[in-house]
Structure formats: C-alpha cells, structure tokens
C-alpha cells in the first residue's frame, strides 16, 4: 500500500502508514503488534501479539565445537540427496561470505533444519563438530555413498546398558544444559544418599559405576520423556535392567 486511506487522521499522534520494512527498536516494555481485519460479510478479526517474556533456565547455546546433527527429510531418496546437495551449495556461498561478526554456526543450521521444515517420509542425518566434518557427511549423502532411512512406523523400544558402558564425564554437559536431566539425576543421588561424581576415576569401580549408570540412564529417560518421546517397551542388561524396571513403574 503506497497511498494512505483518507478516512484516517494521519496528523494525530505518531501513527503512519508503513510502505517498507523498518527496524523495531527495543524499549522498556515488551513489543506488541495488532492487526484488525474487517470483512465485507461482517466477519471481523482482531489479533494482538505480545513479545514473549524470557524464560528462566533457558537451554544455553551449545559450546563451539559441540557435535550437532543436521537432519534432512524428503518425499523420496532422490529428493533427499538433492536437498543435501543444496545444503552443500549453501555452505559454499555462506562459508565464503562469513566473517567473525556473521559466522555460520553449525548449531544454528541444526535448529532451523529440525524445527522449521516438514518431517517427510525419507530421512537422513549428518553429524559433526564443525563445518568441515558436516561437509564430508553431506557430500557422502549427496553422492549416494551414505544410506537414507525412513519412517516405517512400528513401536519404540529403549535399551538400558549395563556396567562397562560408563565413561568419565558422562552426562556432565547434559546436566549443565537441561534442568530436567539435572533434576532427575539429583533425585536419584538423593535417594541413594550418595552423590555421584562422574568425573572421578572411581567411576570405574563397581560400587560407583552402577549407581552412576542408574542415575544417568534414569535422567536420560526423563529428558526424552519431557520431549514427548515415550517407549512401548523397555529392556536392560545388568544395572540397566533395574533402570528399565524403574522407569516402567515396576520399581519405585
């Protein structure tokens, strides 16, 4: 629209007709926008949108160098590989133009791919800690060297591993990033009356290994559960069987 309606007194106040995009500077209060639509049939619609408040304990952005997945989906294998090729082309243009101020971050691309695109039948994921690693994975996918999967339905099963799967620092980054994981982990430690130090060499001693694995596996389950991922079946080996029985409600 480039001609203001004559039915509005534009001289009153600070109201003006926008003919192009403008910056919306921040101020002391939340941003608000309103739209009113008046239909010839008499149907009216009025919408006011207000900026959402910041949420305490928001998930921090992954640290630089963190391994992130880029997920892709399409209607067919061919279309999915073409999408991988387009993503490679995007890397070629954005990678060259990136500067320190506008650095292309793998986690930003990961978020956009996972949350702003449709989840179609044929799927694939590439993982990497930097653009070079992700590029190699994309090249394999685009060329046909990497396999493509699909959503085949069926049921979901969780398998909880037993002693031997422990590693120093396991769950540490999840604990720092996700309050749900941290709360579940702390709850287990409180019941056991034994704080678990996953960074200690004692983690490889049975008396520490098994409580630590139980705490981490229960916390992992609670985190996935908070995202709406729920299994139809659970199974486990060794202490993992105890974790499976607990999350299934067999053990309190």
C-alpha positions in Angstrom: 0.0 0.0 0.0 1.5 3.4 -1.0 -1.5 5.7 -0.6 -2.8 6.2 3.0 -6.6 6.0 3.4 -8.3 9.4 3.6 -10.6 8.0 6.4 -7.8 8.2 9.0 -6.5 11.4 10.5 -2.8 10.7 10.0 -1.8 14.0 11.6 -2.9 12.8 15.0 -0.2 11.2 17.1 2.7 9.2 15.8 0.8 6.9 13.5 1.9 6.4 10.0 1.5 4.0 7.1 4.4 1.7 6.5 5.4 1.1 2.9 8.6 -0.9 3.6 10.2 -2.9 6.4 11.6 -0.8 9.2 13.7 -1.5 12.3 11.7 -2.1 15.5 14.0 -0.9 18.3 13.7 -2.4 21.8 12.3 -0.3 24.6 11.4 -0.7 28.3 8.4 -2.8 27.7 7.6 -5.8 25.5 6.9 -5.3 21.8 3.2 -5.5 20.8 1.6 -5.6 17.4 -2.1 -5.6 16.5 -4.0 -6.5 13.3 -7.6 -5.8 12.7 -9.4 -7.3 9.7 -12.9 -6.2 8.6 -14.7 -8.5 6.2 -17.5 -7.3 3.8 -19.6 -10.2 5.1 -19.4 -8.7 8.6 -16.7 -11.1 9.9 -14.2 -9.2 12.0 -10.9 -10.5 13.3 -8.7 -8.7 15.8 -5.3 -10.0 17.0 -2.9 -8.6 19.4 0.5 -10.3 19.6 2.9 -9.5 22.5 6.5 -10.4 22.8 7.0 -13.5 25.0 9.0 -13.0 28.2 12.4 -14.6 28.7 12.2 -18.0 30.4 14.4 -18.6 33.4 16.8 -21.5 32.9 16.6 -21.5 29.1 18.8 -24.0 27.4 22.2 -22.4 26.6 23.5 -22.5 23.1 25.9 -25.4 22.6 29.5 -24.5 23.1 31.6 -24.1 20.0 32.9 -27.4 18.8 29.9 -29.4 20.2 28.8 -32.2 17.9 25.4 -31.3 16.3 23.1 -33.2 13.9 21.8 -31.8 10.7 18.5 -33.6 9.9 17.0 -33.8 6.4 13.8 -35.3 5.1 12.1 -35.5 1.7 9.4 -37.4 -0.2 11.9 -39.6 -2.0 15.6 -40.7 -1.8 16.4 -38.7 -4.9 14.8 -35.5 -3.4 16.6 -36.0 -0.1 20.0 -36.3 -1.8 19.2 -33.2 -3.9 18.4 -31.4 -0.6 21.9 -32.5 0.7 23.4 -31.0 -2.4 21.5 -27.7 -2.0 22.8 -27.6 1.6 26.3 -28.1 0.3 25.8 -25.2 -2.1 24.6 -23.1 0.8 27.8 -23.9 2.7 29.8 -22.8 -0.3 28.2 -19.4 -0.5 27.7 -18.7 3.2 31.1 -20.1 4.2 32.9 -17.8 1.8 31.0 -14.7 3.0 31.1 -15.5 6.7 33.1 -13.1 8.9 33.8 -13.1 12.6 30.6 -11.0 13.1 28.4 -13.2 10.9 29.9 -16.6 11.5 27.9 -19.5 10.2 27.3 -21.7 13.3 26.5 -25.4 12.8 24.0 -25.3 15.8 22.1 -22.5 14.1 21.6 -24.5 10.9 20.8 -27.6 13.0 18.0 -25.7 14.8 16.5 -24.4 11.6 16.6 -27.9 9.9 15.0 -29.6 12.9 12.3 -27.0 13.7 11.3 -25.1 10.6 11.0 -27.9 8.0 8.4 -30.6 7.4 9.2 -34.2 8.6 8.7 -36.3 5.5 9.0 -40.0 4.8 12.6 -40.4 3.7 15.2 -39.2 6.3 18.8 -38.9 7.0 21.1 -37.1 9.5 24.7 -36.0 9.3 26.7 -35.1 12.4 29.8 -33.1 13.0 31.6 -30.7 15.4 32.4 -28.2 12.6 31.5 -27.3 9.1 34.3 -29.4 7.6 33.0 -32.6 9.2 29.4 -31.8 8.3 30.5 -31.1 4.7 32.1 -34.5 4.4 28.9 -36.2 5.7 26.8 -34.1 3.3 29.0 -35.0 0.3 28.6 -38.7 1.1 24.8 -38.3 1.4 24.5 -36.3 -1.8 26.7 -38.7 -3.8 24.8 -41.8 -2.7 27.6 -43.2 -0.6 25.6 -42.7 2.7 22.3 -44.5 3.3 18.9 -43.0 3.6 16.3 -44.2 6.1 12.6 -43.8 6.5 9.8 -43.6 9.0 8.5 -47.1 9.0 6.1 -47.0 11.9 6.2 -49.8 14.4 6.9 -49.4 18.1 9.7 -47.8 20.1 12.0 -49.7 22.5 14.6 -48.3 24.9 17.5 -50.5 25.8 19.4 -49.6 29.0 23.1 -50.7 29.0 24.9 -52.2 32.0 28.3 -52.0 33.6 31.1 -51.4 31.1 29.3 -48.6 29.3 30.4 -46.0 31.8 32.8 -43.2 30.8 34.4 -40.3 32.6 32.3 -37.2 32.4 29.2 -39.0 31.1 26.1 -36.8 31.4 28.1 -33.7 32.5 27.1 -31.5 29.6 23.5 -32.7 29.7 23.4 -31.9 33.4 24.6 -28.3 32.7 22.3 -27.7 29.7 19.0 -29.3 30.7 17.2 -28.7 34.0 15.0 -31.8 33.6 18.1 -34.0 33.3 19.8 -32.3 36.3 16.7 -32.6 38.5 16.2 -36.4 37.7 19.9 -37.0 38.3 19.9 -35.2 41.7 16.7 -37.0 42.7 18.4 -40.4 42.2 21.5 -39.3 44.1 19.4 -38.1 47.0 17.6 -41.4 47.2 20.9 -43.3 47.1 22.3 -40.9 49.7 25.5 -40.9 47.6 26.4 -38.0 45.3 27.8 -39.5 42.0 31.0 -37.9 40.7 31.1 -38.8 37.0 34.5 -37.0 36.7 36.3 -39.2 39.3 38.5 -42.2 38.4 36.4 -44.1 41.0 33.7 -44.2 38.3 35.2 -47.4 37.1 34.8 -49.1 40.5 31.7 -51.2 40.7 30.3 -49.5 43.8 30.3 -46.2 41.9 29.8 -47.4 38.4 26.4 -49.0 39.0 24.8 -46.1 40.9 26.2 -43.6 38.3 24.8 -45.6 35.4 21.4 -45.9 37.1 21.4 -42.1 37.7 22.4 -41.2 34.2 20.1 -43.6 32.5 17.1 -42.5 34.5 17.9 -38.9 33.8 18.2 -39.6 30.1 14.8 -41.2 30.2 13.2 -38.3 32.0 14.8 -35.9 29.5 13.4 -37.8 26.5 10.1 -38.1 28.3 9.9 -34.3 28.7 10.3 -34.0 24.9 7.3 -36.4 24.3 9.4 -39.4 23.4 8.0 -42.5 25.2 8.8 -46.2 24.6 6.4 -49.0 24.1 9.0 -51.4 25.5 12.0 -51.1 27.8 14.8 -53.6 28.4 18.1 -53.6 30.1 21.3 -55.5 31.0 22.8 -55.7 34.5 22.1 -52.4 36.3 20.3 -51.2 33.1 17.6 -53.8 33.9 17.0 -52.0 37.2 16.8 -48.7 35.4 14.3 -50.1 32.9 12.2 -51.6 35.7 12.2 -48.3 37.5 11.1 -46.1 34.6 8.5 -48.7 33.6 7.0 -48.2 37.1 7.8 -51.8 38.3 10.2 -50.4 41.0 9.6 -47.2 43.0 
